[in-house]
């Protein structure tokens, strides 16, 4: 249980870094909840 933590802080930090590097995403961006990891890379 000591290693079970919420990764929201890590995701938020990655989002802040991406925002600083690339700026905001377009408003037309949509979520893909079933996106396969192989399709991302």
PAVO-289714 format. One record per residue: residue number from 1; residue in one letter; chain; z negated, y negated, x of N, C-alpha, C in turn. Coordinates in steps of 0.05 Angstrom, whole numbers. Atoms other than C-alpha are relative to their C-alpha. Layout:
N
+-----+------+------+--------+---------+--------+--------+----------+---------+--------+---------+--------+
: pos : code : unit :   n.up : n.north : n.east :  ca.up : ca.north : ca.east :   c.up : c.north : c.east :
+-----+------+------+--------+---------+--------+--------+----------+---------+--------+---------+--------+
: NUM :    A :    A :      Z :       Y :      X :      Z :        Y :       X :      Z :       Y :      X :
...
+-----+------+------+--------+---------+--------+--------+----------+---------+--------+---------+--------+
END
This chain:
41
+-----+------+------+--------+---------+--------+--------+----------+---------+--------+---------+--------+
: pos : code : unit :   n.up : n.north : n.east :  ca.up : ca.north : ca.east :   c.up : c.north : c.east :
+-----+------+------+--------+---------+--------+--------+----------+---------+--------+---------+--------+
:   1 :    X :    A :      0 :      24 :     16 :      0 :        0 :       0 :      0 :     -25 :     17 :
:   2 :    X :    A :      1 :      23 :    -17 :    -11 :      -47 :      58 :     28 :     -11 :      7 :
:   3 :    X :    A :    -28 :       8 :     -7 :     64 :      -48 :      72 :     16 :      -7 :    -25 :
:   4 :    X :    A :    -15 :       7 :     25 :     84 :      -59 :      -1 :     -5 :     -29 :     -7 :
:   5 :    X :    A :      2 :      28 :      6 :     97 :     -133 :      -9 :     25 :      -9 :    -14 :
:   6 :    X :    A :    -22 :      12 :     14 :    142 :     -177 :     -50 :     18 :     -13 :     20 :
:   7 :    X :    A :    -18 :      12 :    -20 :    204 :     -197 :     -12 :     12 :     -26 :     -9 :
:   8 :    X :    A :    -10 :      25 :     11 :    214 :     -261 :     -52 :      0 :     -22 :     22 :
:   9 :    X :    A :      2 :      20 :    -21 :    192 :     -304 :       8 :     23 :       3 :     20 :
:  10 :    X :    A :    -21 :      -5 :    -19 :    243 :     -271 :      53 :     27 :      -8 :    -12 :
:  11 :    X :    A :    -25 :       8 :     13 :    299 :     -281 :       2 :      2 :     -30 :     -3 :
:  12 :    X :    A :      0 :      29 :      1 :    278 :     -353 :      -8 :      7 :     -13 :     27 :
:  13 :    X :    A :     -6 :      11 :    -27 :    279 :     -366 :      67 :     30 :       4 :      7 :
:  14 :    X :    A :    -29 :      -4 :     -5 :    349 :     -335 :      72 :     16 :     -20 :    -16 :
:  15 :    X :    A :    -14 :      19 :     16 :    371 :     -380 :      15 :     -1 :     -28 :     11 :
:  16 :    X :    A :      3 :      27 :    -12 :    344 :     -443 :      48 :     18 :      -2 :     25 :
:  17 :    X :    A :    -17 :       0 :    -24 :    379 :     -424 :     114 :     29 :      -2 :     -8 :
:  18 :    X :    A :    -28 :       1 :      8 :    445 :     -412 :      78 :      7 :     -27 :    -11 :
:  19 :    X :    A :     -4 :      26 :     11 :    438 :     -477 :      40 :      4 :     -21 :     22 :
:  20 :    X :    A :     -2 :      18 :    -23 :    427 :     -515 :     106 :     26 :       3 :     15 :
:  21 :    X :    A :    -24 :      -6 :    -15 :    487 :     -481 :     139 :     25 :      -5 :    -16 :
:  22 :    X :    A :    -25 :       1 :     16 :    538 :     -478 :      82 :      0 :     -19 :    -23 :
:  23 :    X :    A :      1 :      18 :     23 :    514 :     -527 :      30 :     -3 :      16 :    -26 :
:  24 :    X :    A :      4 :     -14 :     25 :    506 :     -510 :     -44 :     25 :      16 :     -8 :
:  25 :    X :    A :    -22 :     -17 :     11 :    548 :     -457 :     -79 :     13 :     -15 :    -23 :
:  26 :    X :    A :    -14 :      11 :     23 :    600 :     -476 :    -130 :    -13 :       8 :    -26 :
:  27 :    X :    A :     12 :      -6 :     26 :    577 :     -480 :    -202 :     14 :      24 :    -14 :
:  28 :    X :    A :    -15 :     -22 :     12 :    630 :     -428 :    -219 :     -9 :      28 :     11 :
:  29 :    X :    A :     10 :     -25 :    -11 :    593 :     -375 :    -178 :    -14 :      16 :    -22 :
:  30 :    X :    A :     13 :     -17 :     20 :    571 :     -316 :    -221 :    -14 :      23 :     14 :
:  31 :    X :    A :     15 :     -22 :    -11 :    522 :     -260 :    -210 :     14 :      26 :     -5 :
:  32 :    X :    A :    -11 :     -27 :      3 :    545 :     -188 :    -199 :    -23 :      20 :      4 :
:  33 :    X :    A :     23 :     -16 :     -3 :    484 :     -145 :    -212 :      5 :      29 :      9 :
:  34 :    X :    A :     -7 :     -28 :     -8 :    520 :      -79 :    -198 :     18 :       0 :     25 :
:  35 :    X :    A :    -16 :       2 :    -24 :    554 :     -102 :    -134 :     -8 :      22 :     20 :
:  36 :    X :    A :      5 :     -21 :    -20 :    559 :      -44 :     -85 :     -2 :     -12 :     28 :
:  37 :    X :    A :      4 :      10 :    -26 :    534 :      -57 :     -15 :     25 :       2 :     18 :
:  38 :    X :    A :    -25 :      -4 :    -15 :    599 :      -30 :      14 :     20 :     -22 :     -5 :
:  39 :    X :    A :    -19 :      21 :      8 :    637 :      -85 :     -23 :     -7 :     -27 :     13 :
:  40 :    X :    A :     10 :      25 :    -11 :    595 :     -140 :      10 :      9 :      -4 :     29 :
:  41 :    X :    A :     -6 :       2 :    -29 :    609 :     -126 :      83 :     29 :       3 :      6 :
+-----+------+------+--------+---------+--------+--------+----------+---------+--------+---------+--------+
END
